[in-house]
Amino acid sequence: MSEINAGRPRHPKALYVLAMTEMWERFAYYLLAGILLLYLKDDQTGGKGIRPDTAADITGTFLALIWLPLFVGGMIADRYLGYIKSIFIGGILLAAGYFGLMLPGNTAMYISLGLIICGNGFFKPNISTLLGNIYNKEELKPLKDTAYNIFYMGINTGALLCNVAAAYLRNKYSWGYAFGAAGVGMIIGLILFGLNLKHIRQGDIRKPPQKEDMGLGSIAGYVFLPAAIAAVIGFKAPTAIFGHTLMGTQSSDAFIFACVPIIGFFISIWMKANKEDKRGIGALLYIFAVSVIFWALYYQIFTGYTLWTDRYTDRTINSPIVRKTADFMGLLQEVNTSPRKVDSVNARLMPVSDASGRVIQTLGPDPYFQNLPKDKWPPDGTSLKIANPELYTSIVPFFIVTLTPLLVGLLAWLRKRKREPTTPAKFGIALFLSGISSLVMFFAVLSIASIYQDKVSPAWLWGTYFVICTAEIFLSPMGLSMVSKLAPARLTSLLMGGWFLTMSLGSKFAGLMASSWDKFPDKRTYFIVYFVAGILGSAILFSRIRSLNRVVKERTGEA
C-alpha cells in the first residue's frame, strides 16, 4: 500500500528499492559502455587493437542491440512471466555476460555481449513497468513524473561511479578487472531487489490480453521471422546489387533492414487498436519517431565524443592537488614518447592506407602526442600522466544528478503558476537543446588554430555535456512517464520496449556517424549535421504540439 502522510501521498518505499536496483544495473552497463570503444581499439595495453572505424561500428551496433530486444522481454513479461521473474532472469544473464568479458578470445567476447543484450531485454523494460504500475494508483498519479525523475537519478548515480571504478581497475590491473566490476555491481543489484520484494510485489500486475492482441507465436511469425529474413537480405543484397553497402558495413545494413518489420509491428498495433486506445498509441509512435534524433545525438557520448576526448581533448590536469589526488586513486594513465608501432596518419590525423587499403604501420610515440606540440612533450625516458578518456563520460551523470533537483524544483515552481511546459513540449525542448549541444562542439573546433596540431580544452566537453544533460532530463524520464500515461494497461511493457527501440535506432545512427569520423576531414561538418538534425526534430514535434497535448489531456486529465 502507498504511504499517506497527513492526507497527502508520499513516495512509497518501492520507488527507492527500484531506484537502487537500477543504480547498480546501470553502474554495470555504463561501465561497459564507457570503455567498450576504448577497449576495442586499444593496441597498447591489452585491448583488441581493432581499427577505430570498425571499433566505433561494433560499439554502435552493441549499443543498438542492447535496446532492440526490450519490446520482446516486455511482451513476455506482460503475458507470461510477470515482471519480477523477468527481472531476475535478465539480471542473471547480465551478470554472466559481464563476467564472461573477463575471458580471453573474441568468441568469448561476442557470446558475452550477446548475453548482456538478451539480459537487458528481460531486465530493462520490466523494472520501469513495475514502477509505472505502482504509480498508477489514483493517490500516486500526481507524483509519477517526479518518481521517474528520482528513479532516473538512481540510474545516473550508478553511471557517475562506474567510470571511476573502470579507470582505476584498468590502470592498476587490466581491462578484465573492470568488466568483472560490472558483474559484481549487477549481483549487488539483484541481491537488493530480492531482499525487498515485499515492497514491490504490488506492481507485478499483468493484464489479460485482448482479442485484438497478437500472441507470441503470431509475433514470431509476423515479426521475428521477417526480421531475420530482412537481416539476411540486408547483409547480402546491397553489396550484390550496388557493389557496396548502404550504411557503411554489411552488419549495419542487416540491422537497419531487420528493424523494418519490427517498426511495422508497432504500426500494426496502432492500426488494429480500438478507438479508445488508438489516439494514445498514435501519439506515442509519433513521439517515438522524433525521439530517434535525440538519441542519435545523445549516444555520441559513447562514440563520436569518446573519439573526440581520446584524440583531441587536452587531458592533462593542471591543478597539482587534483593531479596528485587522481594519481593516488589510480585514475591517471601514463603515456610516453618511446617509439612503438602506431598507425601512420596524415596532416588531418586520418589513417594512411596502402594500395590494398591496409593501414600503414610506422614507429612513433603514443598516439596522444600526434597533435600535441612538442614543447608540451615530457622529457625522453619519462611519462606524462593524463586522465583516462572514460572519466569524461562521468560528466554526464554528474550533471544529471546535480541538475535534476534544480530542474524538478523549477518545474514545480512553474506548475504552481500554471506555466509548466506540457509533457510533449518537454520533448520538443529536449530536441532543440540536443541540437545546441552539437553547436557547442562546432565552436570547440574553432576555439584553436587547428585541432590537428594542438589539443582542445576539456571545458568544451563540459559545455556540450551540460546542454545535452539538460535535454536528457527533459526527455528521458518523461519518455518513461509518457508510455505509462498513454499506453493501454495490457500493452504498457510492450510499448515501453517501443520507447527503448528509439534508443536502439539512435544508438546505431550514432555508431554509423562515428565510424565515418575519419571521413569528415573538417570536424565542423560532423557537428553541424547533428545541430541541424536536432533543430529539425524540434520543429517537427512542435508542429503537432496541440494535437499531442489534447491526447495527453484526454488520457490523463492533464497535459
C-alpha positions in Angstrom: 0.0 0.0 0.0 1.1 3.5 -0.7 2.1 5.6 2.3 0.0 8.5 3.4 1.3 11.5 5.3 -1.3 13.9 6.8 -3.7 13.0 4.0 -1.1 13.7 1.3 0.5 11.0 -0.7 4.2 10.4 -0.5 6.6 8.2 -2.4 6.4 4.5 -1.4 9.5 2.5 -0.4 9.1 0.6 -3.7 10.5 3.7 -5.5 13.8 3.6 -3.6 14.1 -0.2 -3.9 13.7 0.0 -7.7 16.0 3.1 -7.9 18.8 1.3 -6.0 18.4 -1.8 -8.1 18.5 0.2 -11.3 21.5 2.2 -10.0 23.6 -1.0 -9.7 22.4 -2.3 -13.0 23.3 1.0 -14.7 26.6 1.0 -12.9 27.4 -2.2 -14.8 26.0 -1.1 -18.1 27.6 2.4 -18.2 30.9 1.0 -17.1 30.9 -1.2 -20.2 29.5 1.5 -22.5 32.1 4.0 -21.3 35.2 1.8 -22.1 34.0 -0.6 -24.9 35.2 1.6 -27.8 38.4 2.3 -26.0 39.0 -1.4 -25.2 38.2 -2.5 -28.8 40.7 0.0 -30.4 43.4 -0.2 -27.7 46.6 -1.8 -29.1 48.9 -0.7 -26.3 47.6 -2.0 -23.0 45.9 -5.3 -23.8 42.8 -4.3 -25.7 41.6 -5.8 -29.0 43.6 -3.5 -31.3 40.7 -3.1 -33.8 40.7 -0.2 -36.3 38.9 2.8 -34.8 36.2 2.9 -37.5 35.5 -0.8 -37.0 35.6 -0.4 -33.2 33.1 2.5 -33.5 30.8 0.4 -35.7 30.9 -2.5 -33.2 30.2 -0.2 -30.3 27.3 1.4 -32.1 25.9 -2.0 -33.0 26.1 -3.2 -29.5 24.5 0.0 -28.1 21.8 -0.5 -30.6 21.2 -4.2 -30.0 21.2 -3.7 -26.2 17.9 -1.9 -26.6 16.4 -3.9 -29.5 15.0 -6.9 -27.6 13.4 -4.9 -24.9 9.9 -5.0 -26.5 10.2 -8.8 -26.6 11.2 -9.0 -23.0 8.4 -6.6 -22.1 5.8 -8.7 -24.0 6.9 -11.9 -22.4 6.7 -10.3 -19.0 3.3 -8.8 -19.9 1.8 -12.1 -20.9 3.7 -15.0 -19.3 6.4 -14.5 -16.7 5.4 -11.4 -14.9 7.8 -8.5 -14.2 9.6 -9.8 -11.1 10.6 -13.1 -12.6 11.7 -11.4 -15.8 14.0 -9.0 -13.9 15.7 -11.9 -12.1 16.2 -13.8 -15.4 17.6 -10.6 -17.0 19.9 -9.8 -14.1 21.4 -13.3 -14.1 22.1 -13.1 -17.9 23.6 -9.7 -17.5 26.0 -10.8 -14.7 27.1 -13.8 -16.7 27.8 -11.6 -19.7 29.9 -9.1 -17.7 31.9 -11.8 -16.1 32.3 -13.5 -19.4 34.1 -10.4 -20.8 37.0 -11.3 -18.5 37.7 -14.4 -20.6 40.2 -14.2 -23.4 39.3 -14.5 -27.1 36.9 -12.9 -29.5 34.4 -15.8 -29.3 34.0 -15.3 -25.5 33.6 -11.5 -26.1 30.8 -11.9 -28.6 29.0 -14.5 -26.6 29.2 -12.3 -23.5 27.9 -9.3 -25.4 25.1 -11.4 -26.6 24.2 -12.5 -23.0 24.2 -8.8 -22.0 21.9 -7.9 -24.9 19.5 -10.7 -24.0 19.6 -10.0 -20.3 18.9 -6.3 -20.9 15.8 -7.3 -22.9 14.3 -9.0 -19.8 15.5 -6.5 -17.2 15.2 -3.0 -18.5 11.6 -2.6 -19.7 10.1 -4.5 -16.8 11.7 -2.6 -13.9 10.4 0.6 -15.5 7.0 -1.0 -15.9 6.9 -2.1 -12.2 7.4 1.5 -11.2 4.7 2.7 -13.5 2.2 0.1 -12.2 2.9 1.2 -8.6 2.3 4.8 -9.5 -0.9 4.1 -11.4 -2.8 4.2 -8.1 -5.0 7.3 -8.0 -3.4 8.8 -5.0 0.1 8.4 -6.5 -0.6 9.5 -10.1 0.3 13.2 -9.4 3.7 12.1 -8.3 4.5 9.9 -11.3 6.7 12.4 -13.2 8.7 13.2 -10.0 9.0 9.5 -9.3 10.6 8.9 -12.7 13.0 11.8 -12.1 14.1 10.2 -8.8 14.4 6.8 -10.5 16.5 8.5 -13.2 18.8 10.0 -10.6 19.4 6.5 -9.3 20.4 5.5 -12.8 22.8 8.3 -13.1 24.3 7.8 -9.7 25.4 4.4 -10.9 26.7 5.9 -14.2 28.7 8.5 -12.2 30.5 6.0 -10.1 31.2 3.3 -12.7 33.9 5.2 -14.7 36.0 5.9 -11.6 36.0 2.1 -11.0 36.7 1.4 -14.6 39.7 3.8 -14.8 41.2 2.6 -11.5 40.9 -1.1 -12.4 42.2 -1.0 -15.9 45.1 1.3 -15.0 46.1 -0.7 -12.0 45.3 -4.2 -13.2 43.7 -4.9 -16.6 40.6 -4.4 -18.7 39.3 -7.7 -17.4 39.1 -6.5 -13.8 37.0 -3.5 -15.0 34.5 -5.9 -16.7 34.4 -8.0 -13.6 33.4 -5.0 -11.5 30.4 -4.6 -13.8 29.4 -8.2 -12.9 29.8 -7.6 -9.2 27.6 -4.5 -9.5 24.9 -6.5 -11.2 24.9 -9.1 -8.5 24.6 -6.4 -5.8 21.6 -5.0 -7.6 19.9 -8.4 -7.7 20.5 -9.1 -4.0 19.0 -5.7 -3.1 16.0 -6.4 -5.3 15.4 -9.9 -3.8 15.7 -8.7 -0.2 12.9 -6.1 -0.7 10.3 -8.0 -2.8 7.6 -7.2 -0.2 7.7 -3.6 -1.2 7.4 -4.2 -4.9 5.0 -7.1 -5.4 2.1 -4.7 -5.7 3.4 -3.6 -9.1 3.7 -7.2 -10.5 0.2 -7.0 -12.1 -0.4 -8.5 -15.6 -3.5 -7.6 -17.6 -5.2 -10.2 -19.7 -4.6 -9.9 -23.5 -7.4 -8.6 -25.6 -8.8 -10.3 -28.7 -7.0 -7.8 -31.0 -3.6 -8.6 -29.4 -1.2 -10.9 -31.3 0.1 -14.0 -29.5 3.8 -14.8 -29.1 3.6 -17.4 -31.8 2.0 -14.9 -34.2 4.6 -12.3 -33.4 7.3 -14.9 -34.1 5.8 -15.5 -37.5 5.0 -11.9 -38.3 7.9 -10.1 -36.7 10.9 -12.3 -35.8 11.0 -14.4 -38.9 10.5 -11.4 -41.3 13.2 -9.5 -39.3 15.6 -12.4 -39.6 14.9 -12.7 -43.4 15.2 -8.9 -43.7 18.6 -9.0 -41.9 19.9 -11.7 -44.3 18.7 -9.6 -47.3 20.2 -6.5 -45.9 23.5 -8.3 -45.3 23.8 -9.6 -48.9 21.6 -7.7 -51.3 23.0 -4.1 -51.3 26.5 -5.4 -51.9 25.3 -7.8 -54.6 23.1 -5.2 -56.4 25.1 -1.9 -55.9 28.6 -3.3 -55.4 28.8 -1.6 -52.0 26.9 -1.3 -48.7 24.3 1.3 -48.0 25.2 2.0 -44.4 29.0 1.5 -44.4 29.1 -2.1 -43.3 27.1 -5.3 -44.1 26.2 -5.7 -40.4 24.8 -2.1 -40.4 22.7 -2.8 -43.5 21.5 -6.0 -41.8 20.5 -4.2 -38.7 18.6 -1.5 -40.5 16.7 -4.0 -42.7 15.8 -6.1 -39.6 14.3 -3.1 -37.9 11.8 -2.6 -40.7 9.4 -5.5 -39.7 9.8 -4.5 -36.0 8.7 -0.9 -36.8 5.9 -2.4 -38.9 4.8 -4.4 -35.9 4.3 -1.3 -33.8 2.5 0.4 -36.6 0.2 -2.6 -36.8 -0.6 -2.3 -33.1 -1.8 1.2 -33.7 -3.8 0.2 -36.8 -5.6 -2.7 -35.0 -6.2 -0.8 -31.8 -9.8 0.0 -30.8 -10.9 3.6 -31.0 -10.3 4.3 -27.3 -6.6 3.2 -27.5 -5.8 4.4 -31.0 -5.1 8.0 -30.3 -2.8 7.3 -27.3 -0.8 4.7 -29.2 -0.6 7.0 -32.2 0.8 9.9 -30.1 3.4 7.6 -28.6 4.5 6.4 -32.0 4.9 9.9 -33.3 7.0 10.9 -30.3 9.0 7.7 -30.7 9.9 8.5 -34.3 11.1 12.0 -33.5 13.0 10.9 -30.4 15.3 8.7 -32.5 17.0 12.0 -33.5 17.6 12.9 -29.8 19.2 9.5 -29.1 21.4 9.7 -32.2 22.9 12.9 -30.7 22.9 11.7 -27.1 24.8 8.4 -27.8 27.7 10.4 -29.4 28.8 10.4 -25.7 30.0 6.8 -26.2 31.0 7.0 -29.8 31.9 10.3 -31.5 32.6 12.2 -28.3 34.7 9.4 -27.0 36.9 9.6 -30.1 37.0 13.4 -29.6 38.0 13.0 -26.0 40.7 10.4 -26.8 42.2 12.3 -29.7 41.6 16.0 -29.4 41.0 16.8 -25.8 43.8 18.1 -23.5 43.6 15.5 -20.7 46.4 16.9 -18.6 45.4 18.1 -15.2 46.9 21.4 -14.3 45.9 21.6 -10.6 48.7 19.9 -8.5 46.2 18.9 -5.8 43.7 17.3 -8.2 46.5 15.7 -10.2 48.1 14.1 -7.1 44.7 13.0 -5.8 43.7 11.4 -9.1 47.1 9.7 -9.3 46.7 8.4 -5.8 43.3 7.0 -6.7 44.8 5.3 -9.8 42.7 7.4 -12.3 45.6 8.6 -14.5 47.1 6.7 -17.4 50.7 7.1 -18.4 51.7 7.9 -22.0 55.3 8.4 -23.3 57.2 9.2 -26.4 59.0 5.9 -26.7 58.7 4.5 -30.3 56.2 1.8 -30.8 54.0 0.6 -33.8 51.3 3.0 -34.5 49.0 3.9 -37.4 50.5 6.2 -39.9 48.4 9.4 -40.2 48.3 12.4 -42.5 48.1 16.1 -41.5 44.4 15.6 -40.6 45.2 12.6 -38.4 43.4 10.4 -40.9 44.9 6.9 -41.3 47.1 6.4 -44.4 46.5 3.2 -46.3 48.5 1.3 -48.9 47.2 0.3 -52.4 45.3 -2.7 -50.9 43.5 -0.5 -48.3 45.5 -1.7 -45.4 46.6 1.0 -42.9 50.3 1.6 -42.9 52.1 1.0 -39.6 55.1 3.1 -38.5 57.2 3.7 -35.4 56.1 6.7 -33.3 55.2 7.9 -29.9 51.9 7.2 -28.2 49.0 8.4 -30.4 48.1 11.0 -27.8 51.2 13.0 -28.9 50.2 13.2 -32.6 48.5 16.6 -32.1 50.3 17.8 -29.0 53.0 20.4 -29.6 56.5 19.1 -28.9 57.2 21.8 -26.3 54.5 20.0 -24.2 56.0 16.6 -24.5 57.7 15.1 -21.4 61.5 14.7 -21.4 62.8 11.5 -23.1 62.5 8.5 -20.8 59.7 10.0 -18.7 55.9 9.6 -18.9 53.1 12.1 -19.0 50.1 11.3 -16.7 46.7 12.2 -18.2 43.1 11.5 -17.2 41.5 8.4 -18.7 39.1 9.2 -21.5 36.2 7.4 -19.8 36.4 9.7 -16.8 35.0 12.5 -19.0 31.9 10.3 -19.6 31.1 10.8 -15.9 30.5 14.5 -16.6 27.1 13.4 -18.0 25.7 11.6 -14.9 27.3 14.3 -12.7 25.2 16.9 -14.4 22.1 14.7 -14.3 22.4 14.1 -10.6 23.1 17.8 -9.8 20.7 19.4 -12.3 17.7 17.1 -11.8 16.7 18.5 -8.4 17.1 22.0 -9.8 15.0 21.3 -12.8 12.4 19.4 -10.8 12.2 22.4 -8.5 11.9 24.8 -11.4 9.1 22.8 -13.0 7.3 22.6 -9.7 7.6 26.4 -9.4 6.2 26.8 -12.9 3.4 24.2 -12.2 2.1 26.3 -9.3 1.8 29.2 -11.6 0.3 27.0 -14.3 3.2 27.7 -16.7 4.9 24.4 -16.7 5.6 23.1 -20.2 3.4 20.1 -21.2 4.9 16.7 -21.4 5.0 16.8 -25.3 6.5 20.3 -25.1 9.3 18.9 -22.9 10.2 16.6 -25.8 10.4 19.5 -28.2 12.6 21.5 -25.8 14.9 18.5 -25.4 15.4 18.1 -29.1 16.2 21.8 -29.5 18.8 21.6 -26.7 20.3 18.5 -28.2 21.0 20.4 -31.4 22.5 23.2 -29.4 24.9 20.7 -27.7 26.4 19.9 -31.1 26.7 23.6 -31.9 28.9 23.9 -28.8 31.2 21.3 -30.3 31.2 23.2 -33.6 32.7 26.2 -31.7 35.1 23.8 -29.9 36.7 23.1 -33.3 37.0 26.8 -33.9 38.5 27.5 -30.4 42.1 26.9 -31.6 44.0 27.3 -34.8 44.0 23.6 -35.7 42.7 20.6 -33.8 45.3 18.6 -35.8 48.2 20.4 -34.2 47.0 21.1 -30.7 44.6 19.8 -28.1 41.3 21.5 -27.2 40.3 22.5 -23.7 38.1 20.0 -21.9 35.8 22.9 -21.0 34.1 22.4 -24.3 33.1 18.9 -23.4 31.8 20.2 -20.1 29.7 22.7 -22.0 28.2 20.3 -24.5 27.5 17.7 -21.8 25.8 20.4 -19.7 23.4 21.2 -22.6 22.8 17.5 -23.6 22.2 16.6 -19.9 19.6 19.4 -19.6 18.0 18.0 -22.7 18.1 14.4 -21.3 16.4 15.5 -18.1 13.5 16.9 -20.1 13.2 13.9 -22.4 14.3 10.6 -20.9 12.3 10.3 -17.7 9.4 11.9 -19.5 9.5 9.2 -22.1 9.0 6.5 -19.4 6.3 8.5 -17.8 4.6 9.2 -21.2 4.4 5.5 -22.0 2.9 4.8 -18.6 0.3 7.5 -19.2 -0.7 6.8 -22.8 -0.2 3.0 -23.3 -3.2 0.7 -22.7 -2.5 -1.2 -19.4 -2.1 -4.6 -21.1 0.4 -3.2 -23.6 2.4 -1.0 -21.2 5.6 -3.1 -21.1 5.4 -3.8 -24.8 5.2 -0.1 -25.6 7.9 0.6 -23.0 10.0 -1.7 -25.2 9.0 0.5 -28.2 10.4 3.5 -26.3 13.7 1.7 -25.9 13.6 0.8 -29.6 14.1 4.5 -30.3 17.3 4.3 -28.3 18.3 1.3 -30.3 17.9 3.1 -33.6 19.5 6.3 -32.3 22.5 4.3 -30.9 23.0 2.7 -34.3 23.0 6.0 -36.1 25.4 7.4 -33.6 27.7 4.5 -34.3 27.4 4.9 -38.0 28.3 8.5 -37.8 31.3 7.8 -35.5 32.5 5.0 -37.8 32.7 7.7 -40.5 34.6 10.0 -38.2 37.8 9.9 -40.4 35.7 10.6 -43.5 35.0 14.1 -42.1 38.3 16.0 -42.6 36.6 19.1 -41.3 35.0 18.1 -38.0 32.8 21.2 -38.1 30.8 19.4 -40.7 30.3 16.4 -38.5 28.8 18.6 -35.7 26.8 20.9 -37.9 24.9 17.8 -39.3 23.8 16.9 -35.8 22.9 20.5 -35.0 20.6 20.7 -38.0 19.1 17.3 -37.1 18.2 18.4 -33.5 16.6 21.7 -34.6 14.7 19.9 -37.3 13.4 17.3 -34.9 12.3 20.0 -32.5 10.4 21.8 -35.3 8.7 18.5 -36.4 7.5 17.8 -32.8 6.2 21.4 -32.2 4.3 21.3 -35.4 2.0 18.7 -33.8 2.1 20.0 -30.2 -1.6 21.0 -29.9 -2.9 17.6 -31.0 -0.4 15.8 -28.8 -1.4 17.9 -25.8 -5.0 17.1 -26.5 -4.3 13.3 -26.5 -2.4 13.5 -23.2 -5.2 15.5 -21.6 -7.8 13.1 -22.8 -5.9 10.1 -21.4 -4.7 11.6 -18.1 -6.8 14.7 -17.4 -3.7 16.9 -17.6 -1.1 17.8 -20.3 
